Amino acid sequence: MLNIENLHVSYGAIKALHGVSLHVDKGEIVALIGSNGAGKSTLLNTISGLVRSTEGSLEFNGQRIEKMPPNEVVGLGICQVPEGRRIFYSMSVQENLEMGAHLIRDKSVIQDNLQRAFQLFPRLAERRKQEGGTLSGGEQQMLAIARALMSNPQMLLLDEPSLGLAPVLVEEVYERIVEIQQAGTPILVVEQNAYQALSVSNRGYVIETGNITLSDTAANLLENEQVKHAYLGE
């Protein structure tokens, strides 16, 4: 579904991505792991149209998207859950979710999507009238993911979904991520928590200083000595 070839991105004179190539197929969870500053978020932001590439191609379902503005990228079915959640703190849980459905005009579809979101994250149903800013970090992450699902995405981009969460909440969030993938939505997940991401993924890539240095099945990457040493604390 997503095919990236020889992607280069620069911030002024600073080169952030150096010829990155990767793909995500239907039904997959693909992990992109690397240290802070390696270029993970830059790649997601480039896919989403928030950052412009200087060279290379981005294709989604066979359509070139590297020059599309973000709203058109979302309209095609790519939805990003940003690092740090970025929910609307003064709006209720339900209002945050409804913001995710801003491109949908059919009110019955929005209601169906709300019910699916509440089924996936029952805690949000309990807090539907509560302001987003009063939720715990884990609940805010659930809200950010559920808000993205309100747009009926064909692909989800997740940026550091475990960031700042207690281990028990990380497990819960990743259980829901697997459920989303099993329901048919492919996912590209960016993580510093390499073990957590690889443990639920089909394949994975390692990015270092803007370059893809390793790519393999997730199971093989978990057993790779270089990955163990650099990212798994072994």
N, C-alpha and C positions, 0 to 999 in steps of 0.2 A: 504493500500500500504506500509506504513512504520509502523513497530512494534518494539518497544524498551522494553526490559524486564530486570529489575534489573541491570541497567547500573551503573558501578562504574568507576570513573576516578580520578587519582591522579597526582599532579605535585610534584614529589619527595615525601617528607613526608606529603605534604598538600593534603588532600582529597577534591576534587572539586565537585564530584557528588557521592551521596550515594544511590545506588539502585533505580535509576530513571526508571520509566515505563510510557510509553505513546504510543499512536498510532495516525496515520493520515490516514483517509479513502479517497477513490476516491471522487473527487468533493468538498472536504472540504477546508475551511480556519480554521486552528487551531492556537490559540494564546497561547504563553508562556510568562507570565508576571512575573515580579519580580524586586527587587531593583538591583542596580549596584553591581556586585560581587556575585550575587546569583547562578551563574552557567549557565546562559542562553547561552552565546556565546560558552562556553565550550561544551555544548550539541550539538550545531550546528556544531562546528569544529570536534567533534567526529563522527557525522553522515557523514561528508564530508571526513573523513579519515585523517584530519590534526592532530588530537590528538588520541592517542590509549587508549582504555578502558583497565581496569585491570580485569574486571569481567562483566558478563551479555552478552546479545545478541542484535544485530541490524539486522533486516530483512527488505529487500525491495523487494516487490513482491515475497515473499517467499524465497528469497535468502539471506544467511548470508553475511554481508558486513563488519563486525567489524574489519577484518584484511586486507581489501582491501586498496591499495594506492589511493590517491585522484583522479588520472587520471582515474582509473578504476571505481570509484564511479560516476564520471561525465559521463563516457561512459555508465553507466547503466541508466542515466537519472536524477540524482540528481544534481542540480546546486544551489550554494549558492551565495547570494549577501551579501558581507561582511559588517560589521560595518565600517563606514567611507568611503564607496563607493569604494575606491582603483582603480579608473580608471587610465588610462595611460595619464598623463597630457600633454605630449608633442606630443601625437598622435591626429589626427583629430577624430571627432565624428564617422565618418564612419569607420576609421581604428580601433577604440575601439570596434565597433560592430563586425567587421570582426574577431577580435581576439576571440570573443565569439563563433565563428563558426569553431574553429580550428580543430575540430574532423570531420567536414563535408567535404567530398571530391567533392560532386556534386555542381558545381558553380551555377546551376539554383536554387537549394534549398537555397543556401546562398542569392541569389538575392531575392527570395520570402520572406525569413525571414527578410531581410532588409526592404522590402516594408511593411511587417506587423509591424515591429518595428516603422517605420515612421508613419504608420497609427495610432498606439496606442499612440505615442508621437510625434505629429506634430512639436513641438518645436525643436526636434532633426533633423527633416528633414530640417528645416530652417537653422540649424547650422551644417550641415553635414560635411562641410570643415573646421569648426572652431576647434582649439585645445581644448582638453578636459579641460585643466587647466584654460581656460578663461570662462568656463560656471559658472553660479550661482550654489549655493549648491543644490537647487531643481532640476536644469537641470542635474547636475552630478548624483543625485540619480536616475533620470529617465534613464540616460545613463547606469548606473550600472545594473538596472533592465532589460533594453532592451538588454544589452550585454548578460545577463544570458539567455534570451529568444532565442538568436541566436543559441543556442545548441539544440533546440527542447526538452526542459526538460520535464520529466514526473512528476517532483515535484520541487517546488522552496522553498528554505530556505532563509528567509529574516531576516537579523540581524539589528535591529534598523533603519528601513527605514525612520522614522520621525526625526531622530537625527539632531539637529541643523537647522531645517527648520522652516520658518515662518508658522503660522497656515494656511494661505490660500494655501500654497504649500503642507502642510501635507494633506489637504483635496484632493488636486488634485492627489497626489501620491497614496492615498488610493482608490480613484475612479478607477485609472488604475489597482490597485491590484485586486479589485473586478472584473473588466473586464477580467483580466487574469484567475481568478478562474472560471468565468462563461463560458469562452471559453474551459474549461476542464482541467486546470492545478491546482492540489491541492497545497496548500501553508501552510508551517509552519512558522509563523511570531513571532519573538522575539521582545518584546517592553518594554520600561519603560513607554511609553505613553499608559497606560492600557486601558483607555476609548476608544481611537482611535482604538486600535487593537481589543478589544472585540466587538465594535460596528459593525464590518464587519465580524466577525468570527462566525462559527457554534458552536465550542466548545472552551474551554480554560483550561489551567493548570496554577497554581500558584507555583512558585519555590522559596524556601527560603533556603539559605545556603546549596545548593546542594540537597535538598529534595523536592519532589512534595508534597505540603501540601493541595492543593485543586484541584479538577477537576470537571467540570460541563459544562452544556451548557453555551454559552457566555451570553445569556440573564439572566440566573440565577446568574452568577458571577457578572454581573453588579448590581444586586440587593442584593448581599451578603454583610452583614454589615462589615465583616472583610475586604473584598476587598475594599469597600467604604472608610473605615477608613485608610487603609494602602496605597492604590494605586490611589484612585480617589479624594482624598482631601476633603472628606465629613465627 
